[in-house]
Structure formats: C-alpha cells, structure tokens
Amino acid sequence: MKVAKGITSRAHPLWLAYIMHRLSGLALAIFLPLHFWVLAMAMTDPVRLDGFLHLTEEGVVKLAEFGLVFLLAIHMFGGLRLMAMEWLPWSTSQKTLAAGATAVSFCIAVLFFMRAI
C-alpha cells in the first residue's frame, strides 16, 4: 500500500499503538471530570459520597476499574513510545518491544483486576 509522505498507513505495525494512545487519552479525558465530581462530594456531600462508594462493590465497577488501569497503562506506554520515536531510531526489535509494551499494559491491568476481585 503506497501512502503519501506524512500520512500514517493502517498497514504499519505501530498503527494500533498510535490509535490506542489517542483513544486512551480521549477516554481518560472523559473520565477525569467525573472523577473530580465524585471527589468533590467528599467535601460537599459526604453522605451522598458514601452511597456512591457502595457502588464500587459491584462487579461492573470492578470491571470498569480494570479498564481504567488498562487505559492508564496503555497511555503511559504510548507516551513513552512517542518519546522514543522522537529521540531514537527505530529497528525491527524496537517495534516488537512496542508491541510488548501493550501486552505488559494489559498484564498490569489484569493484575490490578485480580487483586480487586
């Protein structure tokens, strides 16, 4: 597949890392205002916060926490990948390591999830 200079090809091995970094950043940006809203309840309405915190025992919330930790890990490794792209020349083995970073991100999230259950 020929691609114009400067345009990312979907056939490129790191295209998934590119997309995952953007999507994880977007999801985290959506999550943060909700997180701050809940934290504000601690100061403005502690009784309501207690009721809200009872939801954290639900399985779906634990699954959402897994997703959040995965997003944080994938976004961190994506940021490290971007810094490496700016500062280092890429070889085939480095591309493999970048794919491995995604796998490590998933493992970190799974470990967190297993501990939360």
ABEGO torsion letter per residue (X at the ends): XBBBBGBBBAABAAAAAAAAAAAAAAAAAAAAAAAAAAAAAAAABAAAAAAAAAAAABAAAAAAAAAAAAAAAAAAAAAAAAAAAAABBBBAAAAAAAAAAAAAAAAAAAAAAAAAX
